[in-house]
Amino acid sequence: MSTKAFRKEDIQGKTVIETSGKVGGKVKDVTFSLDGAITLIVIKEDGTEHPVPLKQVVGISDHVIVRGEPMMGGASIPTAIGTPVCKFCGSELSPTSTWCPKCGKAQT
């Protein structure tokens, strides 16, 4: 794990890219709660804000790379060809799943 510290100004305006390769938007702000949770606020192309917990950030350089739930909606790229994924949270599903075991949403 990197020990480099980042200021809000260092990441504000950076493009957010999901590990699937999709562009998620741009970092607007950084928030924190009193329990220590840090969240990036990302502005998507449609102008809506999407919170991204810091634990989903894989790396920061010219871009911010995030993993986990897709930010753009719809399914993310499957981890293996033909592997079904949840259209809401991007988790892998069994081929016969009618609901997601992670988020509980119906896949029909």
C-alpha positions, 0 to 999 in steps of 0.5 A: 500500500502506498504511503503517499498523501493526497490533498483535495486539490491533488485529485479534484478534477481528475477523471475517474476510470473503473477497472472495467475501463469505463470512464466514470466521471470527474472528481468533484469533492472529497468528504469525510465523516466523523467515523473516519469514512472518506468518500470521493464525490464524482460527477458523472456525464449526466451531471449526477453525483456519485459517492465512491468510498475510498476503499474502492480506489485502486490508485491515483496518478493522472486518473483515479482508478476505482473498482467495485460497483459500476458507476455508469449503471448497467453491467460491467465487463465480465471477468471471464467470457460468458460469465454473467454479472449483476446489472446493478452491482457488477458482481459475478452471478451463476449462469442460472441466477435470477437474483444477485446474492450480493445486492439482492436485486432481481436480474429479470 
